[in-house]
Amino acid sequence: MPTPFPSRQAAQTSWSGAATTKPTTHNSEWRCTRCDKLLGVCRDGRMHLRFARGHEYLVGFPVQATCRGCGTLNNATAPAR
């Protein structure tokens, strides 16, 4: 059965054609290098990972994860600055 929402393919753009920007925060997103799916969020020097059915983890670096969307192996060696 097809999903009702298309998978994330491209960044959303505003009507003026300029790419939308994210608000500046101390939390940086970790996204898949191939499909741009959100893998985790860096918070206070640790990576916050959230999975289905309420499973959540706070892990230290380096972090390695397989994207659930496309199967690409992703690595994060240190928090983004």
TAQUIKA-V248886 format. One record per pair of residues at least 12 apart in sequence whose ideal C-beta (glycine too) atoms are under 10 Angstrom apart, sorted by sequence separation. I is the first residue (numbers start at 1). GAP is how many residues later the second one is. If there is no record, write none. Layout:
# TAQUIKA-V248886
i=I gap=GAP
i=I gap=GAP
This chain:
# TAQUIKA-V248886
i=28 gap=12
i=29 gap=12
i=30 gap=12
i=38 gap=12
i=46 gap=12
i=47 gap=12
i=63 gap=12
i=64 gap=12
i=28 gap=13
i=29 gap=13
i=46 gap=13
i=47 gap=13
i=62 gap=13
i=63 gap=13
i=64 gap=13
i=27 gap=14
i=28 gap=14
i=44 gap=14
i=46 gap=14
i=47 gap=14
i=49 gap=14
i=61 gap=14
i=62 gap=14
i=63 gap=14
i=27 gap=15
i=28 gap=15
i=43 gap=15
i=45 gap=15
i=46 gap=15
i=47 gap=15
i=61 gap=15
i=62 gap=15
i=63 gap=15
i=25 gap=16
i=26 gap=16
i=27 gap=16
i=45 gap=16
i=47 gap=16
i=49 gap=16
i=52 gap=16
i=61 gap=16
i=62 gap=16
i=63 gap=16
i=26 gap=17
i=27 gap=17
i=30 gap=17
i=40 gap=17
i=46 gap=17
i=51 gap=17
i=59 gap=17
i=61 gap=17
i=25 gap=18
i=26 gap=18
i=30 gap=18
i=40 gap=18
i=47 gap=18
i=61 gap=18
i=28 gap=19
i=30 gap=19
i=40 gap=19
i=42 gap=19
i=60 gap=19
i=27 gap=21
i=42 gap=21
i=8 gap=23
i=40 gap=23
i=8 gap=24
i=39 gap=24
i=11 gap=25
i=40 gap=25
i=9 gap=26
i=10 gap=26
i=39 gap=26
i=8 gap=27
i=9 gap=27
i=39 gap=27
i=7 gap=28
i=8 gap=28
i=39 gap=28
i=7 gap=29
i=8 gap=29
i=38 gap=29
i=39 gap=29
i=47 gap=29
i=7 gap=30
i=8 gap=30
i=37 gap=30
i=39 gap=30
i=36 gap=31
i=37 gap=31
i=38 gap=31
i=35 gap=32
i=37 gap=32
i=47 gap=32
i=30 gap=33
i=32 gap=33
i=34 gap=33
i=35 gap=33
i=36 gap=33
i=37 gap=33
i=39 gap=33
i=45 gap=33
i=46 gap=33
i=32 gap=34
i=33 gap=34
i=35 gap=34
i=36 gap=34
i=40 gap=34
i=42 gap=34
i=45 gap=34
i=30 gap=35
i=32 gap=35
i=34 gap=35
i=35 gap=35
i=37 gap=35
i=39 gap=35
i=44 gap=35
i=31 gap=36
i=32 gap=36
i=34 gap=36
i=35 gap=36
i=40 gap=36
i=42 gap=36
i=43 gap=36
i=32 gap=37
i=33 gap=37
i=34 gap=37
i=35 gap=37
i=37 gap=37
i=39 gap=37
i=42 gap=37
i=32 gap=38
i=34 gap=38
i=42 gap=38
i=32 gap=39
i=33 gap=39
i=34 gap=39
i=42 gap=39
i=32 gap=40
i=33 gap=40
i=34 gap=40
i=32 gap=41
i=33 gap=41
i=32 gap=42
i=33 gap=42
i=31 gap=43
i=30 gap=44
i=30 gap=45
i=30 gap=46
i=28 gap=48
i=30 gap=49
i=30 gap=50
i=28 gap=51
i=29 gap=51
i=28 gap=52
i=27 gap=53
i=28 gap=53
i=8 gap=61
i=7 gap=62
i=7 gap=63
